[in-house]
């Protein structure tokens, strides 16, 4: 368990959907990064999200605000407008697009969360069916443009064969 985890109680568990469930009303609406691409839904969404939980656990992608693995945000019924949505890229089916909607427009850890997500999915790409996962933060976030520019540089560096560490350094 991650050291910042608050653990679980029966009451807290009741506030979450199950890992095998796909509950669209508890997920954020897909944003512009996913428009025109094949949105993962139903079992496809749930399966990739279960894998995401495992990858995030392995790489320590935790939301310090809530004290849990960031993938659990998608299941948190108290935060139905926050979490990840996924879509297969329309031009390259070997690429998955992931858009993160934070709980607030001023989420102070959005940079760490999307950077950690990018690293987890792409460093452990042998664990999923995609060659690459592109990540963006929803444009409702106050620093969306700066985060998008950083993630776009990382994507280009990764495509050029650079290491993840150099792809994400400034």
Secondary structure, DSSP 8 states (H G I E B T S, - for coil): --TT-----HHHHTTB--TT---GGGS----GGGTTSEE--HHHHHHHHHHHHHHHHHHT-EETTTTEEGGGGGGBGGGTT-EEEEEE-SS-TTEEEEEEE-SSTT-TTHHHHHHHHHHHHHHTGGGSS-SEEEEEE-TTSTTHHHHHHHHHHHHHHHHTT--HHHHT--
